[in-house]
Amino acid sequence: MIDFCLFGAGLIGSVHAANLGRHPMVRFRYIVDPRPEAAQRIAALTGAEIVDAQTALDDPELQAVMIASATKTHADIATAAAQKGKAIFCEKPIDLDIGRTDACLAAVAKAGVIFQIGFNRRFDPSFRSLKRRLADKEIGAVEQVIITSRDPEPESEEALAGGGGVFREMTIHDFDMARNLLGEEPVELFATGSSLVSPAYARLGDYDTAMFVMRTASGRQCHINNSVRASYGYDQRIEVHGSEGMLRAGNRVPTSVEISNGSAISTDKPLYFFVERYAESYAAELDHFIGCIQTGQQPDVGAEDGRKAMILCEAALASAKSGRFEPIRY
């Protein structure tokens, strides 16, 4: 059994708490959150003890931490956990500042602990199958990657104010997936953003609608489109075009039932939000993390993946302001 502490009792923390609570190899020991009501909700469901961060990290029996707290706390918690020799699972982004990100990852490297970043989409069954079939050269050499990622509705202004903006909190997943599927690092990026959905984004100097184009050194291309509004549900699609064909992973729907009549042929709308859409991937990424703790191997999705995705975010922000392609400097 592996003793875990969860930092963060918000929405994503609740997703992780449910998976920790039912995993046969996990003893869910502690929950840390400054909001007593949120922590108590998870404690009541899982039996985890509510403690402060220092109490949890000082426990020599604690082997692993899962960081799902506010973005601004990630780097400090990860650094403290590394210094105590704990295995670390950290939700993205590691930090909103590249300098603080690098300092955190230096501490992780010095401690030699296992570190996994929460790019859960790498573990989605459909996307993993697509990646595997790319590796098997089913469509030859990759030429273009097209990623569609649209949330069903905008976040509240309160939630937006506590985050790092759409590029760092939403598109970062798509940047990671682009790197994973292109097979080469992007070397330049163009971004354009608009405020078409909610005035809250504009008030915060952010975008609610965006498009991105990236190129690799050999000329492979990726196009990403984001929106915080999709009236039909959570829109998550990937298409990869290659020299010998095309692979596509579509949206997940509640059932496969289809009706055909004189008016139309219709199916269910896509699953509504990330909690449902990516339920399997969250469970699978935890399985992978636990396997790494047991074997001592570093995770497939690690510190460098988190850092490089953040660099793409920063280049995208610069491009959206400048209106030019920005070079990527890793």
VMD Tcl script that draws the C-alpha trace (Angstrom):
set ca {
  {0.00 0.00 0.00}
  {1.15 3.53 -0.83}
  {0.29 6.33 1.60}
  {-1.00 9.46 -0.19}
  {-1.75 13.06 0.70}
  {-4.00 15.15 -1.54}
  {-3.48 18.91 -1.68}
  {-6.61 20.66 -2.90}
  {-10.30 19.87 -2.42}
  {-11.76 21.72 -5.38}
  {-13.29 20.24 -8.52}
  {-10.18 18.51 -9.85}
  {-9.17 17.58 -6.30}
  {-12.52 15.85 -5.89}
  {-11.90 13.84 -9.07}
  {-8.52 12.71 -7.78}
  {-9.91 12.04 -4.30}
  {-12.49 9.62 -5.70}
  {-9.80 7.72 -7.59}
  {-7.46 7.64 -4.59}
  {-10.26 6.47 -2.35}
  {-11.10 3.44 -4.46}
  {-7.63 2.41 -5.62}
  {-6.58 -0.97 -4.16}
  {-2.92 0.09 -3.79}
  {-3.61 3.44 -2.07}
  {-4.02 4.35 1.57}
  {-5.53 7.85 1.35}
  {-4.10 9.33 4.53}
  {-4.39 13.11 4.38}
  {-6.26 15.97 2.76}
  {-4.84 19.51 2.89}
  {-6.95 22.54 1.95}
  {-7.33 25.95 3.64}
  {-11.11 25.76 3.19}
  {-12.51 23.61 6.02}
  {-15.82 22.86 4.31}
  {-14.16 21.62 1.13}
  {-11.69 19.47 3.03}
  {-14.42 18.05 5.24}
  {-16.46 17.01 2.23}
  {-13.62 14.85 0.91}
  {-12.70 13.58 4.37}
  {-16.28 12.41 4.94}
  {-16.28 10.47 1.66}
  {-12.81 8.92 1.91}
  {-11.82 8.77 5.57}
  {-8.75 10.93 4.92}
  {-7.54 13.04 7.85}
  {-7.60 16.82 7.51}
  {-4.16 18.22 8.39}
  {-1.88 21.11 7.49}
  {0.85 20.75 4.87}
  {3.74 20.49 7.32}
  {2.08 17.72 9.33}
  {1.53 15.68 6.19}
  {5.02 16.19 4.75}
  {6.69 15.45 8.09}
  {5.09 12.00 8.22}
  {7.87 9.52 7.31}
  {5.29 6.95 6.22}
  {3.82 9.26 3.60}
  {5.18 8.21 0.21}
  {3.34 10.36 -2.33}
  {1.58 13.67 -2.76}
  {-1.02 14.65 -5.30}
  {-1.08 18.41 -5.89}
  {-4.46 19.66 -7.11}
  {-4.56 22.94 -5.20}
  {-4.62 26.49 -6.60}
  {-2.09 26.99 -9.40}
  {-0.07 29.55 -7.45}
  {0.68 26.94 -4.75}
  {1.94 24.12 -7.00}
  {5.63 24.98 -7.13}
  {5.99 25.61 -3.39}
  {4.24 22.37 -2.44}
  {6.19 20.33 -5.00}
  {9.48 21.80 -3.80}
  {8.67 21.06 -0.16}
  {7.54 17.53 -1.03}
  {10.71 16.88 -3.02}
  {12.86 17.97 -0.10}
  {11.03 15.42 2.03}
  {11.62 12.67 -0.54}
  {7.99 12.21 -1.57}
  {6.86 11.09 -5.02}
  {4.98 13.96 -6.65}
  {1.96 14.11 -8.93}
  {1.33 17.74 -9.86}
  {-1.57 19.18 -11.80}
  {-0.65 21.56 -14.59}
  {0.77 24.13 -14.74}
  {3.72 23.74 -12.37}
  {3.78 27.52 -12.00}
  {2.75 30.56 -14.03}
  {6.35 31.79 -14.10}
  {9.06 29.90 -15.99}
  {11.72 30.97 -13.47}
  {9.76 29.54 -10.56}
  {9.00 26.45 -12.63}
  {12.71 25.89 -13.25}
  {13.56 26.40 -9.58}
  {10.94 23.85 -8.58}
  {12.15 21.30 -11.11}
  {15.74 21.83 -9.99}
  {14.68 20.89 -6.47}
  {12.87 17.83 -7.81}
  {15.93 16.76 -9.81}
  {18.23 17.27 -6.83}
  {16.00 15.12 -4.63}
  {15.75 12.43 -7.32}
  {12.05 11.86 -6.63}
  {9.40 10.67 -9.06}
  {7.51 13.55 -10.65}
  {4.46 13.23 -12.90}
  {2.60 16.16 -14.45}
  {-1.18 16.00 -14.79}
  {-1.57 15.86 -18.55}
  {-4.36 13.34 -18.25}
  {-5.27 13.39 -21.94}
  {-2.16 11.37 -22.70}
  {-3.96 8.52 -20.89}
  {-7.30 8.81 -22.66}
  {-8.01 5.43 -24.35}
  {-8.86 6.97 -27.73}
  {-5.90 9.34 -27.80}
  {-3.53 6.59 -26.65}
  {-4.79 4.36 -29.43}
  {-4.28 7.15 -31.94}
  {-0.73 7.71 -30.69}
  {0.04 3.98 -30.84}
  {-1.23 3.72 -34.40}
  {0.88 6.72 -35.37}
  {3.91 4.94 -33.92}
  {3.00 1.87 -35.98}
  {3.13 4.06 -39.13}
  {-0.45 3.28 -40.12}
  {-0.72 6.66 -41.87}
  {2.94 7.08 -42.76}
  {4.77 10.27 -41.79}
  {2.83 12.87 -39.79}
  {2.17 16.05 -41.77}
  {-0.65 17.86 -39.95}
  {-2.25 17.68 -36.50}
  {-5.61 19.39 -35.88}
  {-6.87 19.71 -32.31}
  {-10.31 21.01 -31.34}
  {-10.87 21.76 -27.67}
  {-13.98 23.65 -26.58}
  {-15.48 23.88 -23.11}
  {-19.27 23.78 -22.81}
  {-19.50 27.09 -20.93}
  {-17.25 29.86 -19.58}
  {-15.93 29.84 -16.04}
  {-17.11 32.25 -13.37}
  {-15.21 35.51 -13.03}
  {-14.13 34.45 -9.54}
  {-12.60 31.23 -10.87}
  {-10.92 33.08 -13.74}
  {-9.33 35.60 -11.41}
  {-7.58 32.83 -9.48}
  {-6.09 31.12 -12.53}
  {-3.45 31.77 -15.11}
  {-5.66 32.49 -18.09}
  {-7.04 30.37 -20.89}
  {-3.70 29.67 -22.58}
  {-2.00 28.46 -19.38}
  {-4.98 26.61 -17.92}
  {-6.81 25.25 -20.99}
  {-4.60 25.34 -24.07}
  {-1.66 23.90 -22.14}
  {-3.30 20.47 -22.50}
  {-3.51 20.95 -26.26}
  {0.10 22.10 -26.49}
  {1.17 18.95 -24.70}
  {-0.93 16.80 -27.00}
  {0.50 18.58 -30.04}
  {4.06 17.84 -28.88}
  {3.09 14.23 -28.26}
  {1.57 13.70 -31.69}
  {3.83 15.77 -33.93}
  {6.86 13.68 -33.02}
  {9.01 16.82 -33.22}
  {9.21 19.94 -31.09}
  {7.44 23.01 -32.47}
  {9.94 25.76 -33.31}
  {7.55 28.63 -34.03}
  {4.00 29.51 -33.07}
  {1.29 31.96 -34.07}
  {-1.67 32.73 -31.82}
  {-4.73 34.91 -32.15}
  {-7.29 35.51 -29.42}
  {-10.67 37.21 -29.17}
  {-13.33 37.91 -26.57}
  {-16.59 36.70 -28.09}
  {-18.29 34.79 -25.28}
  {-18.03 36.47 -21.90}
  {-16.95 40.01 -21.00}
  {-15.30 38.61 -17.84}
  {-12.38 37.35 -19.92}
  {-11.81 40.73 -21.54}
  {-11.97 42.49 -18.17}
  {-9.12 40.26 -17.02}
  {-7.14 40.86 -20.21}
  {-7.74 37.29 -21.35}
  {-9.30 35.55 -24.36}
  {-12.27 33.21 -24.53}
  {-11.79 32.22 -28.19}
  {-8.42 31.41 -29.73}
  {-6.59 29.73 -32.59}
  {-2.98 28.61 -32.84}
  {-0.69 27.44 -35.63}
  {2.66 25.75 -34.95}
  {5.46 24.48 -37.17}
  {8.30 22.07 -36.46}
  {11.78 22.34 -37.96}
  {10.91 19.83 -40.71}
  {7.68 21.67 -41.57}
  {5.09 19.55 -39.76}
  {2.09 21.66 -38.81}
  {-0.42 21.80 -35.98}
  {-3.60 23.83 -35.72}
  {-5.41 24.18 -32.37}
  {-8.75 25.89 -31.86}
  {-10.20 26.74 -28.44}
  {-13.43 28.23 -27.19}
  {-15.03 28.40 -23.76}
  {-18.48 27.93 -25.32}
  {-19.88 24.90 -27.13}
  {-23.66 24.72 -26.94}
  {-23.64 20.99 -27.68}
  {-21.26 19.81 -24.92}
  {-17.56 19.24 -24.31}
  {-15.94 19.22 -27.75}
  {-12.68 17.23 -27.80}
  {-11.45 16.01 -31.19}
  {-8.10 15.22 -32.76}
  {-7.24 14.59 -36.40}
  {-3.80 13.60 -37.67}
  {-3.11 13.64 -41.40}
  {-0.15 11.69 -42.72}
  {1.52 10.75 -45.96}
  {-0.59 7.59 -46.25}
  {-3.88 8.48 -44.61}
  {-5.62 10.06 -41.65}
  {-6.41 9.11 -38.04}
  {-9.22 10.76 -36.12}
  {-10.42 10.54 -32.52}
  {-13.91 11.95 -32.05}
  {-16.10 13.05 -29.19}
  {-17.40 10.66 -26.56}
  {-21.18 10.38 -26.26}
  {-23.36 8.87 -23.50}
  {-24.72 6.10 -25.73}
  {-24.24 4.84 -29.26}
  {-27.99 4.93 -29.99}
  {-28.85 6.68 -33.24}
  {-32.28 7.63 -34.54}
  {-33.09 7.95 -38.22}
  {-36.41 9.36 -39.38}
  {-37.92 11.67 -41.95}
  {-36.49 14.74 -40.25}
  {-32.90 13.80 -39.51}
  {-30.38 11.24 -38.40}
  {-29.28 12.11 -34.88}
  {-27.23 10.83 -31.97}
  {-26.57 11.87 -28.38}
  {-24.67 15.09 -27.77}
  {-21.09 14.77 -26.46}
  {-20.52 14.23 -22.77}
  {-20.93 17.57 -21.05}
  {-17.68 18.27 -19.22}
  {-14.18 17.05 -18.50}
  {-15.15 15.11 -15.37}
  {-17.25 12.70 -17.45}
  {-15.28 12.87 -20.69}
  {-11.91 12.10 -19.16}
  {-12.95 9.86 -16.25}
  {-10.97 6.91 -17.65}
  {-7.88 9.00 -18.23}
  {-7.78 10.28 -14.65}
  {-7.94 6.72 -13.33}
  {-5.29 5.57 -15.82}
  {-2.84 8.36 -14.98}
  {-3.08 7.42 -11.29}
  {-2.39 3.77 -12.18}
  {0.68 4.91 -14.12}
  {1.94 7.06 -11.23}
  {1.54 4.21 -8.76}
  {3.36 1.85 -11.12}
  {6.26 4.30 -11.29}
  {6.44 4.49 -7.49}
  {6.54 0.71 -7.32}
  {9.23 0.29 -9.98}
  {11.23 3.49 -9.44}
  {10.87 4.48 -13.10}
  {10.17 8.09 -14.06}
  {6.67 8.66 -15.53}
  {5.98 8.87 -19.25}
  {4.68 12.42 -18.69}
  {7.19 14.21 -16.53}
  {8.79 17.48 -15.49}
  {10.18 18.40 -18.90}
  {6.78 17.93 -20.52}
  {5.28 20.39 -18.04}
  {8.05 22.90 -18.65}
  {7.91 22.74 -22.45}
  {4.13 23.10 -22.53}
  {4.47 26.26 -20.40}
  {7.06 27.65 -22.81}
  {4.55 27.17 -25.62}
  {1.95 29.01 -23.52}
  {4.31 31.96 -23.06}
  {5.10 32.06 -26.78}
  {1.37 32.00 -27.54}
  {0.71 34.94 -25.23}
  {3.53 36.89 -26.88}
  {2.23 36.07 -30.36}
  {-1.34 37.05 -29.52}
  {-0.05 40.47 -28.45}
  {2.46 40.97 -31.27}
  {0.42 39.52 -34.13}
  {3.52 37.67 -35.37}
  {4.92 34.16 -35.35}
  {7.04 33.73 -32.25}
  {10.14 31.51 -32.12}
  {10.09 28.79 -29.45}
  {13.09 28.89 -27.13}
  {13.19 25.87 -24.84}
}
mol new
graphics top color blue
foreach p $ca { graphics top sphere $p radius 0.5 }
foreach p [lrange $ca 0 end-1] q [lrange $ca 1 end] { graphics top cylinder $p $q radius 0.2 }
display resetview
